[in-house]
Structures are given as structure tokens and as C-alpha cells.
Amino acid sequence: MSRSAHPAGPRHGDVLPEGHWTAPPADLNALDPKVWAQTVTRNADGAVTVGGIEVAALAEEFGTPAYILDETDFRARCRAWREAFEGTHAEVYYAGKAFLSRAIVRWLHEEGLNVDVCSGGELTVALSAGMPAARIALHGNNKSTAELEYAVKSGVGHVVVDSFEELARLSWIAQQQGVRQKILIRVTVGVEAHTHEFIATAHEDQKFGLSLTGGQAAEAVRRALTLDGVELVGIHSHIGSQIFDTAGFEVAARRVVGLLAEIKAEHGVELPEIDLGGGLGIAYTSDDDPREPAEIAASLAQIVQRECAAAGLSVPKLSVEPGRAIVGPTAFTLYEVGTVKPLEGLRTYVSVDGGMSDNIRTALYDAEYSVALASRTSDAEPMLSRVVGKHCESGDIVVRDAFLPADVAPGDLLAVPATGAYCRSMASNYNHALKPPVIAVREGEARVIVRRETEEDLLRLDVG
């Protein structure tokens, strides 16, 4: 069997993948601000702190593994995105699938952002935390009748329609409730983002949206304009995730605006909104180079204005959906080292008390992460390491390739940054592991916003 087909995942057997860095960083104790949350630093004793609190104190009070979220950083990123689009006739929707909790929703509300949800469960969380329904958009490729009924009854601002069946179903539901539901139609524009194939969502051969080139999108528009239960207000496009430039958005915007022009020419209707989705990348390692919200906003606004001017259209309201770009960098996962196993001539395996149940992205997407010895500094030589979890699975890898000090030992605390997005959302109970808590830290205070699961929680669901 080839290495690329290894059941434990891509490159399992490689010492370092081709093209990977081959030298350790100049300073193993340095914390790159591009990768770590805003208030993360080392104190005079060399321990990592966040919001003024040392990680050892967090581990003692809340246990490990734990997701540690910098609330100051989260709020600052919300404001940066909102301010970047102010004055540009735009709306910012936080993509709740990245990570959603009632505390997060309250912060979003307070900072002036909307929220995009993609299930009835996410909608419940958003509503229960006080987000006005009019500031919620419902997404998803296979919304159930119950979810659509719930959304319409709740008064959500938009439903993003993903199929002909859903369009008809939603119109009927809205008519039954005596309302006209505002909708956007999600289209696939044939732009493949330069990212992992499983998170590139705008090419033709995938489950989302209605094809622009195949005529499905135009037919969905025609049908929507004839239905009494829905009000078509715009077009939605999403080209992928972890994208570092706006070139793909430029092509997508051109094709979406082209559809708007066709709609105006054929139906005499000028739709007032477009949503270009999210997918902007963050720095997981020092090699990543994400763009700032202000730069992204200026680029997207310019693209839309230029394309609309060329098509002879008024500039529609623009919506964007940053999720990972807001919450991803604001959190790190805190682990305790359990065993250290050197493999002569290869690398050292450093096992921690979590793993693929709290971060599946390395196994699922071959994602790269950084890691730091957090409970102290060290002057020891760097050693090539692989940070792995405690699950009964060879592919249980948290950080595939990293340099850690050679004196890392059981009991040390390791911190893996940029785990705010998707890690808790995609967490599982594999091997009946207990999902870690989410701890919000701000100005010297720490509090649980999502508590740690207990064995009682597991047994409560097991009816015997």
C-alpha cells in the first residue's frame, strides 16, 4: 500500500513531507503574534498567559484538555470586520458553524454582527441567546421541513435556498403561515478555491447550490419569482474555505453580477442583494499570510462596484460570512503531556490527553498546526516531534510535524493555537472521550462558557 493511501492518513509514514521546512525556528520559546490570540504572551517566569492568567492556573482550575478563548481578541475581530464594511452598504454575518455558543451569540449581538446558521440546532442557540431573528440567515443543502417551519415561524431574515425541492417546500410553508419569506438562491459559479478538495465548494461536482453554467440557477430564479410564499432578494455564492487572496472572489462576483444582469434583462427585476460567502483564511503556522478585514472589505467592495458598473446595474447590498476568520485565531487548546516516545532516526512522539476527538481537522483535512511548550520556557535543543492524542487510532495526530524542546516531559503543558474554529464544533465522543470545555478569558478573569462533558452526560443518552 502506498503512503498516500495509508489508512492512518496522508503522509503518515513520512519523516517530513516534501517541501516542508527542514530547520527548527530560531527561538522555540517565541510566540508569533500572527498565530496566537491578541492577549497571549509569556510572563517573566516564561509561562504562557492569556488575558493576564497563566496557563497552569487555567489547567488547575478547569482541567485539560480545554479550549481557551481570548474574549478580548474575539470582540476586537468582530469590530474590525464590522468597521471594515461600514459605509459600503454591506452586512457581516458570522458563520456559526465555525463555533457557536450562547456567549458567542451575545458577543456578536453586542458587537453589531449578524449570524448565519445551518441547522435547527444552531438556530435554537442563536435565538435562545437573544439574537433578533431578522439578523439570522439559515443555510444548508438539505433543510428538513421542520427546520424550514421553525425558521419561518421564528421570522429569520433570510433563508438561503439550495434546491428546487426546497424552494417549493419553503414557499408552501410560508404561505401556510401567511408570510412571504425573503430568500437568496445559492449558486455554484464554477470557481474552485485553491484549498483542500473537501472544502472547495464552488466547483460543479459537489452537493451545494444550483449550477450557474448548467442553467439551474436561472430556472430557480424564474420559479422563485412566480411563487407567492417567497420574496427573492438576492444571489448567494461561496467558493471555499481557508482562502488567502480575493482573486477567486473576483471571478465569482463577475459571474454573480452577470446573473443579476440576465435577471434584469429577462424579468425586469433588479435584485438588491448578493452574498459572496466567507472562507477567508487564518494563520495556523508562521508560513500563512492572511489578509486584514479592511483590505478584504476594500477589495470586495471594489470588485462588486466595478462589475456592476460594467453591467449597468445599481450596486446591491453586499454580505460576507467570516466565521473562522473571526473565531479561529482567538482560541488555543491546552493539553497536558502524558508520554514522550523517541523513535531513533525518525522523530519523537509526544502524547497529550486529548486528540482527534477535540481536533479532527489534522486527520480529516491534513491540516497543519503550530504548538508551543506553554508551562515554561526551555533552552534545550529542538527535536522533531509529532504531537498525538490518546485515542485507539494510528491517525490520531494533533500536530503532524513540529519542533519542541528536547526536554519536554510528562506533566508539561502544550498549547496548540488557532483552534477556535471547527475544533469544538466538530468534536466527538470517539472512544467515549469527554468533550473539553470552552473557557473565556478576559482582563484577568476566566469563566466557563461551554462546560466539560461528564461521564454522566454520556450515560444520560445511553438508555440501556
Secondary structure, DSSP 8 states (H G I E B T S, - for coil): --GGG-TT-TTTT-SS-TT---S--S-TT---TTTS-TT-EE-TTS-EEETTEEHHHHHHHH-SSEEEEEHHHHHHHHHHHHHHHTTTTEEEEEETTS---HHHHHHHHHHT-EEEE-SHHHHHHHHHTT--GGGEEE--SS--HHHHHHHHHHT-SEEEE-SHHHHHHHHHHHHHTT--EEEEEEEE-S---SS-GGG--SSSSSSSSEETTTTHHHHHHHHHTT-SSEEEEEEE----SSB-SSHHHHHHHHHHHHHHHHHHHHHS----EEE----B---SSTT-----HHHHHHHHHHHHHHHHHHHT----EEEE--SHHHHGGGEEEEEEEEEEEEETTTEEEEEES--TTT--HHHHH------EE-S----S-EEEEEEE-SSS-TT-EEEEEEEEETT--TT-EEEEES-SSSTTTT---GGG-----EEEEETTEEEEEE----HHHHHHH---
